[in-house]
């Protein structure tokens, strides 16, 4: 993977690779492919079967559910498609570029192989992904709690 100085700095700041030493970081980076996308371009589609995983280097991306509602807008140092590394299931959301965007795309299979070969690297990466998923679950819980507080269970009752 060929990154300029600014992109390399952004990659290093991604929480996906936090805690890796320089040699491990280089081994992970070698598996990535840089993609440059324009505003409006689709990165992922809900329901598609793909195991690609992305590190955002530059730009903004809108994460949307099936009805078009926006769940979030994310940028560096966020990651996309991290669940594909863990559960190998169809996408649960769609992602569209809001601005000019630069990503690093990783295929899950070679990344999993590296994580298996270098257990320390694998532990660090999985720990980082667990923190990402935990934070997203906490955010979701807060949103559900907020929405539950807005609902009157007796609003549509008889009498």
C-alpha angles and dihedrals in degrees: 000000000000115000128172119230095268093047092047090052090050092049091051090053093055111112087225090076100029111137097021118128120236094265093050091045091053092049091053093045091053089064094056132092120207115230126190114203136182130229111284095024115134119234101176135009125213111253096019117132106233134136097200116131124197138206112202112226100171139357137034129284129197116219112207138180127222096278091051097255112147115238095184148333112232137185138162129005091024128107131217130207094020091143089066088068090056111032107018090217132137117285116278095203142020125242128207131180113248093186138007101306137195119200138172110225120208126188110224098225098061090040091051089048091054091047090052093048094047105040094183091054090045092051092050093047094047091047089052092049091047089055090050092050092044092053091048091049091051090051090049091049090052091051092048091048090050091050092046089054089055094054120089105208090202096049095101099031124124117257 
